[in-house]
């Protein structure tokens, strides 16, 4: 699954992944999932035959999309008709590219503990909220130390890493909807655009301005 334009979010039992234009998402057969388009999105889907699908991970994954991989997906899903042999060759090229690519998910794992769910709900509703973990803990009935341990044990990251992921997810959606970088920075909790640009580039791999303009970096 690839967003040639816009942003996709893909939800599985493992959590929610955001798929901007420099990522390709892989979902194996048998995994229940749903997807949602944000903004003016051009979604492309390629179905692999079983002989090639078995070469891919047995779990959902998100890969860096090389220029060649993007070109193959766009070719396979465009107007041109390929005969069976040509399509098989392109499918193989795509699989080879993805097998060589880095897995680079923009994933928000789903909390299980009710207290973590409470914190998550608050920040999903207002990503710009800079309330400390201790203050959030008073709202959900747990101490900062307990919540910090739960974030590490359940989600594999610190609270601040998780909150940054929430904000970057929200930023991608806002950029896809056409908002400018300064507006997105403030709406996602950064005091100034430079801090937002640095964080966004570190996670997504391209600047928000370049991303908004439709450019991608490999």
C-alpha positions in Angstrom: 0.0 0.0 0.0 1.4 3.3 -1.1 0.2 7.0 -0.9 1.4 8.6 -4.1 -0.1 11.8 -2.7 -1.5 12.6 0.8 -1.2 10.3 3.8 -2.7 7.0 4.8 -3.2 5.5 8.2 -3.3 1.8 8.6 -4.7 0.2 11.7 -4.0 -3.4 12.8 -4.0 -5.3 16.1 -0.5 -4.0 16.6 -1.4 -0.3 16.5 -1.8 2.5 13.9 0.8 3.3 11.3 1.0 6.5 9.3 2.1 6.0 5.7 3.4 9.2 4.0 4.7 9.3 0.5 8.2 8.0 1.4 7.0 4.8 2.9 5.4 1.6 1.6 3.2 -0.5 3.9 3.0 -4.3 3.7 0.1 -6.3 5.2 0.2 -10.1 4.9 -2.9 -12.1 4.0 -4.9 -12.9 7.1 -4.2 -9.8 9.1 -7.3 -7.8 9.9 -6.7 -4.2 9.1 -8.4 -1.0 8.1 -7.1 2.1 6.4 -8.0 5.8 6.2 -7.0 8.5 3.8 -6.2 12.0 5.1 -6.4 15.0 2.8 -6.3 14.6 -1.0 -4.8 11.1 -1.1 -3.9 9.0 -4.1 -3.8 5.4 -2.7 -2.1 2.6 -4.7 -2.4 -1.0 -3.8 -0.4 -3.9 -5.2 -1.4 -7.5 -4.5 1.5 -10.0 -4.6 1.1 -13.7 -5.6 1.7 -16.3 -2.9 5.1 -17.2 -4.3 6.4 -13.7 -3.7 4.3 -12.9 -0.6 6.1 -15.7 1.3 9.4 -13.8 0.8 8.0 -10.8 2.7 7.6 -10.6 6.5 4.9 -12.6 8.2 3.7 -9.5 10.0 2.6 -6.0 8.9 5.7 -3.8 8.1 6.5 -0.3 6.8 9.5 0.2 4.6 11.4 3.2 3.3 10.2 3.6 -0.3 13.2 3.9 -2.8 12.7 5.7 -6.0 12.7 2.4 -7.9 10.0 0.9 -5.6 7.8 4.0 -6.0 8.2 3.8 -9.7 7.3 0.1 -9.8 4.2 0.7 -7.7 3.1 3.6 -9.8 3.7 1.5 -13.0 1.8 -1.5 -11.7 -1.2 0.6 -10.6 -1.2 3.0 -13.6 -3.1 3.0 -16.9 -0.6 0.9 -18.8 -1.5 -2.8 -19.3 1.3 -5.3 -18.7 1.2 -8.9 -19.9 1.6 -11.6 -17.3 5.4 -12.1 -17.7 6.1 -8.3 -17.5 3.9 -7.9 -14.4 5.7 -10.9 -12.8 9.0 -9.3 -13.4 7.9 -6.0 -11.9 6.4 -7.7 -8.9 9.8 -9.4 -8.3 11.6 -6.1 -8.6 9.3 -4.6 -6.0 9.8 -7.5 -3.6 13.6 -7.3 -4.1 13.5 -3.6 -3.3 11.5 -4.0 -0.2 13.6 -6.8 1.1 16.6 -4.6 0.8 14.9 -1.5 2.3 15.0 -0.5 5.9 11.9 -1.1 8.0 11.0 2.4 9.1 7.6 2.4 10.7 5.8 5.5 11.9 3.7 3.5 14.3 1.7 4.3 17.4 1.3 1.0 19.4 -2.0 0.6 21.1 -1.9 0.8 25.0 -3.6 -2.0 26.9 -3.5 -0.7 30.5 -6.6 1.5 31.2 -4.4 4.3 32.7 -2.2 4.4 29.6 -5.4 4.5 27.5 -6.6 7.5 29.5 -3.3 9.3 28.8 -3.5 8.4 25.1 -7.0 9.6 24.8 -6.2 13.0 26.2 -3.2 13.5 23.8 -5.0 12.1 20.8 -7.7 14.7 21.4 -5.1 17.6 21.9 -1.6 16.8 20.6 -0.5 20.3 21.5 -1.0 19.7 25.2 2.3 20.1 27.1 1.0 18.8 30.4 3.7 16.9 32.3 3.4 13.1 32.8 2.9 13.7 36.5 -0.1 16.0 35.9 -1.6 13.6 33.4 -1.1 10.9 35.9 -3.3 12.8 38.4 -6.0 12.9 35.8 -6.0 9.1 35.2 -5.1 8.0 38.7 -1.5 6.9 38.4 1.9 8.2 39.4 4.5 9.4 36.9 6.8 6.5 37.9 4.1 4.0 37.3 3.2 5.5 33.9 6.8 5.7 32.8 7.2 2.0 33.6 4.0 1.1 31.7 5.2 3.1 28.6 8.5 1.2 28.6 6.9 -2.2 29.3 3.9 -2.0 27.0 4.9 0.4 24.3 8.7 0.0 24.2 9.3 3.8 24.4 9.4 6.6 26.9 6.4 8.9 27.3 8.2 11.7 25.5 9.1 9.5 22.6 5.5 8.3 22.4 4.1 11.9 22.6 6.5 13.0 19.8 5.1 10.1 17.6 1.6 11.3 18.3 2.5 14.8 17.3 4.3 13.7 14.1 1.3 11.6 13.1 -1.0 14.6 13.7 1.4 16.8 11.8 1.4 14.5 8.7 -2.4 14.7 8.6 -2.4 18.5 8.9 0.2 18.9 6.2 -1.8 16.6 3.9 -4.8 18.8 4.5 -2.8 21.8 3.3 -1.9 23.7 6.5 1.3 25.6 6.5 4.4 24.6 8.6 4.0 27.3 11.2 0.4 26.5 11.9 1.2 22.8 12.1 4.1 23.4 14.5 1.9 25.3 17.0 -1.1 22.9 16.5 1.2 20.0 17.5 2.8 21.5 20.5 6.0 23.0 19.4 6.8 26.5 20.6 8.6 27.4 17.3 8.8 26.0 13.8 12.5 25.2 14.0 12.0 22.7 16.8 9.1 21.1 14.8 11.2 21.0 11.6 14.1 19.2 13.4 11.8 16.7 15.1 9.8 16.0 11.9 12.9 15.6 9.8 14.4 13.2 12.3 11.3 10.9 12.3 10.0 11.2 8.7 13.3 11.7 6.8 12.4 14.9 5.0 11.5 18.4 6.1 7.8 19.3 6.6 8.1 22.0 3.9 9.4 19.6 1.3 6.9 17.0 2.4 4.0 19.5 2.0 5.3 20.4 -1.4 5.2 16.8 -2.5 8.9 16.0 -2.4 10.4 12.9 -0.8 13.9 11.9 0.2 15.1 8.4 -0.1 
